[in-house]
């Protein structure tokens, strides 16, 4: 297993095992057309199973981008995933057209992707369990 990406619960280890930008044709891509929605997919694992089985709350996955050059730094989507006591999880965040401005594309249009995974227990209380992972950089282009 890769280095522990999670913090906050002794005895729990985990890793963000995949972060990808998926364009409108369903393929991973690093060049995205600004007139099409795209997805950010995130996969992660938690272990050991005897600790993971205690997780019965909700994972929240947030995606952020930072412009490399002119452009915004902003949240681009959030999704909740029920914790089911398992060790493997996946999330998909759909980023609608217009979330990122297209008018910066001639100047830059290059973004760095970061995802944050947090955990709320079954009572809705935010815990100290959190993971952070950088995704790839991608280009938002005007077709």
HELIX and SHEET records of a PDB file:
HELIX    1   1 UNK A   49  UNK A   52  1                                   4    
SHEET    1   A 3 UNK A   6  UNK A   7  0                                        
SHEET    2   A 3 UNK A 126  UNK A 141 -1                                        
SHEET    3   A 3 UNK A  31  UNK A  33  1                                        
SHEET    1   B 5 UNK A   6  UNK A   7  0                                        
SHEET    2   B 5 UNK A 126  UNK A 141 -1                                        
SHEET    3   B 5 UNK A 110  UNK A 120 -1                                        
SHEET    4   B 5 UNK A  58  UNK A  67 -1                                        
SHEET    5   B 5 UNK A  73  UNK A  82 -1                                        
SHEET    1   C 3 UNK A  13  UNK A  22  0                                        
SHEET    2   C 3 UNK A  38  UNK A  47 -1                                        
SHEET    3   C 3 UNK A  88  UNK A  95 -1                                        
END                                                                             
